[in-house]
Structures are given as C-alpha cells and as structure tokens.
C-alpha cells in the first residue's frame, strides 16, 4: 500500500493510523494472500472486530434506550450488526475500492460482494481498536454504522426479525409459510459462507449469502418481504 493510497483510505474513514500495517491488513482479503504470500489477510481482524462491535453496540443501546427490555435490545443489536447493515456501512465508506483482492475475486466482482464488504467493516473496526483503543473504535462505529441507522424511527430497531415478519405477512393473507433451503456453500470450514433461498407460494422469492445459515435466512427473508410489499404496492418495514 502506497502512502497516497493510505491517505485516501484514512480520509474515507476519518482517522489517521499510527500503525499503517493494521489498515493494510484490514483491507486484505485471503485471496490476495494466495496471490502474495507476504501479505497478512483480515480474517483474524474480522474475528476481533465482531467482538468489539458487540461491545460497542451493546453499550450504545443500553445508554440510548434505558427503558427497553433485554429482548428489544438484543433485536436492535442484531439488526445493527447484521451483514446487511455492515455491508451498507462499508459501502458508505467506499471500502470496496480499497480492498486488496486476488485475481479470482477481482474477476467475480469481489469489491461489491456483501460478505466481503461486511467482513471488511468488522476488520476495520478491529484495526481502529488495536491502533487507537476502544474510544476511537466506538467513535468510528457510531459515525459509520450507528448514526445513519439511528436517524430512522427507533422502534424499527426493536421490531420483529425479518423471518417472523415474513411469516406474519404470509399468514395474514392465508398463504403457506415460507421455506428455506441451503443451495450452496463456499469457503474453508472456519469461514464458511452459505447461500440460502426462500420459497413461498410456489416460487423462489430471494437468494442471499451469509456467514451463518441463520444470517443468510434473515437476509433472504428481508429481501423476500421487500419484494412482496413492492408487488402489493405497500411499504416494507424499515430495515436496520
């Protein structure tokens, strides 16, 4: 990574890194390491970033909504930490154009893949934490992830999960409940990705990828519900 590239990334995330190697690692996908074995990839930072995000989001929600139940807080945290939310935050920062990818990922549109961008956001959170501590990481997460979501009505954060919302929509119209199927798996055992499709009314409504089956099912349900609302000419629930 050149100094010019580093400055562009720092400008995008609004931080100056004391340890540039952390920034470089956060944006290096494992496919690039296969291409260049001297480069560390971001899987370990993803792992740490997931834990750091959980702490930051949990503290924020408890302070922001002291009257909420544990169930509502858990749902809100899950929505903020969902692959969709992390993907959107990563896109707002423009992290895709800074990713270091191997040739195979470049050819298959890796810079726009939801999983890669969501993972990059987690890795970036960990990089900020290791470089400057928890307070700086919390500031980064609040600006990049929480603020754009929290500007929406707060009750949307504590709403029922996407799968439940889809089933409620179908039941209200006397339709059969949705079914979910795994149609693909990729990646090593410690970092698998699952492709899930959701079917209702005799047709496939959506296919989505996630780091767990549960995550992929939630994303598929959200897209399916949005499609059904669009077809019915009604407004879909706000996604968190």
C-alpha positions in Angstrom: 0.0 0.0 0.0 1.5 3.3 -1.0 1.4 6.4 1.2 -1.1 8.0 -1.3 -3.4 5.1 -1.0 -3.2 5.1 2.8 -4.1 8.8 2.9 -7.1 8.2 0.7 -8.4 5.4 2.9 -7.7 7.5 6.1 -9.7 10.3 4.6 -12.6 8.0 3.8 -12.8 6.6 7.3 -11.9 9.9 9.0 -8.9 8.5 11.0 -5.1 8.6 10.9 -3.5 5.3 11.7 -0.4 5.1 13.8 0.2 1.5 12.6 -0.5 1.6 8.8 0.1 -2.2 8.6 -3.2 -2.7 10.6 -5.1 -0.6 8.0 -3.5 -2.6 5.2 -4.3 -5.9 6.8 -7.9 -4.9 7.4 -8.4 -4.4 3.7 -6.6 -7.5 2.5 -8.8 -10.5 1.6 -7.4 -14.0 1.9 -7.5 -14.4 -1.9 -4.8 -11.7 -2.1 -2.5 -13.6 0.3 -2.7 -16.6 -2.1 -1.5 -14.2 -4.7 1.1 -12.6 -2.4 2.1 -14.8 0.4 3.9 -12.0 2.2 0.6 -10.2 3.0 -1.4 -10.9 6.1 -5.1 -11.2 5.5 -8.0 -9.9 7.5 -9.7 -13.0 8.9 -8.3 -12.6 12.4 -9.3 -8.9 12.5 -12.8 -9.9 11.4 -13.0 -12.2 14.4 -11.8 -9.5 16.8 -14.0 -6.9 15.1 -17.1 -8.9 15.7 -16.4 -8.9 19.4 -15.5 -5.2 19.5 -18.7 -4.3 17.6 -20.8 -6.4 20.0 -19.5 -4.4 23.0 -19.8 -1.0 21.3 -23.3 -1.6 20.1 -24.4 -3.1 23.4 -23.2 -0.2 25.4 -24.7 2.3 23.0 -28.1 0.7 23.0 -28.2 0.4 26.8 -27.3 4.1 27.2 -29.6 5.3 24.4 -32.7 3.3 25.3 -32.6 2.6 29.1 -36.3 1.7 29.1 -36.0 -1.1 26.6 -36.4 -4.8 27.5 -33.5 -7.2 27.1 -35.3 -8.7 24.1 -35.7 -5.4 22.3 -32.0 -4.6 23.0 -30.9 -7.9 21.6 -33.0 -7.5 18.5 -31.7 -4.0 17.9 -28.1 -5.1 18.4 -28.7 -8.0 15.9 -30.0 -5.6 13.3 -27.2 -3.1 13.7 -24.6 -5.9 13.5 -26.4 -7.8 10.6 -24.5 -8.4 7.4 -26.8 -6.0 5.6 -26.0 -3.2 8.0 -22.3 -3.8 7.9 -22.4 -4.0 4.1 -24.2 -0.7 3.8 -21.8 1.0 6.2 -18.9 -0.4 4.2 -20.4 0.9 1.0 -20.9 4.4 2.5 -17.2 4.5 3.4 -16.3 3.2 -0.1 -14.2 0.4 1.3 -14.8 -1.8 -1.7 -12.5 0.2 -3.9 -9.7 -0.1 -1.4 -9.9 -3.9 -0.9 -6.8 -5.9 -1.8 -8.1 -9.0 -3.7 -6.7 -11.9 -5.6 -7.4 -12.2 -9.3 -10.3 -14.7 -8.8 -12.2 -12.3 -6.6 -11.5 -9.4 -8.9 -13.0 -11.3 -11.8 -16.1 -12.2 -9.8 -16.9 -8.7 -8.6 -15.5 -9.1 -5.1 -15.5 -5.4 -4.5 -19.3 -5.4 -4.4 -19.9 -8.7 -2.6 -21.9 -8.3 0.5 -19.9 -10.8 2.6 -16.5 -9.3 1.7 -17.7 -5.8 2.4 -19.3 -6.7 5.7 -16.2 -8.6 6.8 -14.1 -5.6 5.8 -16.1 -3.4 8.1 -15.5 -5.8 11.0 -11.8 -5.9 10.2 -11.6 -2.1 10.0 -13.3 -1.8 13.4 -10.7 -4.2 14.9 -7.9 -2.3 13.2 -9.0 1.0 14.7 -9.4 -0.7 18.1 -5.9 -2.1 18.1 -4.4 1.1 16.7 -6.1 3.7 18.9 -8.2 1.9 21.6 -11.9 1.4 22.4 -12.9 5.0 22.4 -11.7 5.6 18.9 -13.3 2.4 17.7 -16.6 3.4 19.3 -16.4 6.8 17.5 -15.7 5.1 14.2 -18.7 2.7 14.6 -21.1 5.4 15.7 -20.2 7.6 12.7 -20.1 4.9 10.1 -22.7 2.4 11.3 -25.0 3.6 14.1 -25.7 7.2 13.1 -27.2 6.5 9.7 -29.5 3.8 11.2 -30.4 5.6 14.4 -31.7 8.6 12.4 -34.6 6.3 11.4 -37.5 5.7 13.8 -36.0 3.9 16.8 -38.9 1.4 17.1 -37.8 -0.1 13.8 -34.6 -1.3 15.6 -36.6 -3.3 18.1 -39.1 -4.7 15.5 -39.6 -8.4 15.0 -36.9 -10.2 13.0 -37.3 -10.5 9.2 -38.2 -14.2 9.2 -41.0 -13.6 11.7 -42.2 -10.5 9.8 -42.3 -12.5 6.6 -44.3 -15.3 8.2 -46.7 -12.8 9.7 -47.3 -11.3 6.3 -48.0 -14.6 4.7 -50.2 -15.8 7.5 -52.3 -12.6 7.4 -53.1 -13.4 3.7 -53.8 -17.1 4.3 -50.7 -18.2 2.4 -48.4 -21.1 3.2 -45.4 -20.4 5.4 -42.0 -19.7 3.8 -39.4 -22.5 3.4 -35.7 -22.0 3.5 -33.1 -24.2 1.7 -29.3 -24.2 1.5 -28.4 -24.1 -2.2 -24.7 -23.5 -1.9 -21.7 -23.4 0.5 -18.3 -21.9 -0.1 -15.1 -21.2 1.8 -13.0 -23.1 4.4 -14.6 -24.8 7.4 -13.6 -21.9 9.8 -15.0 -19.2 7.5 -17.9 -20.8 5.5 -20.4 -18.8 3.6 -23.9 -20.2 3.0 -26.3 -19.4 0.1 -29.9 -19.7 1.2 -33.1 -19.4 -0.9 -36.6 -18.7 0.5 -39.7 -20.1 -1.2 -43.3 -19.2 -0.7 -46.4 -19.6 -2.8 -44.6 -22.0 -5.1 -41.9 -19.6 -6.2 -38.4 -18.6 -5.0 -38.6 -15.0 -3.6 -35.0 -14.4 -2.8 -31.5 -15.9 -2.5 -28.9 -14.5 -0.1 -25.5 -15.3 1.2 -24.3 -15.2 4.8 -21.6 -16.3 7.2 -24.1 -18.5 9.0 -27.3 -20.2 7.9 -29.3 -18.0 10.3 -27.8 -14.8 8.9 -28.4 -15.8 5.3 -32.0 -16.8 6.1 -32.7 -13.4 7.7 -31.2 -11.6 4.7 -33.3 -13.7 2.3 -36.5 -13.1 4.4 -35.8 -9.3 4.3 -35.4 -9.3 0.6 -38.5 -11.5 0.1 -40.6 -9.3 2.3 -39.5 -6.2 0.4 -40.4 -7.9 -2.9 -43.8 -8.9 -1.6 -44.6 -5.4 -0.4 -43.4 -3.9 -3.7 -45.7 -6.3 -5.6 -48.6 -5.5 -3.3 -47.9 -1.8 -3.6 -47.4 -1.3 0.1 -44.4 0.0 2.1 -42.0 -2.6 3.5 -40.7 -2.2 7.1 -37.6 -0.2 7.7 -34.5 -2.4 7.5 -32.0 -2.0 10.3 
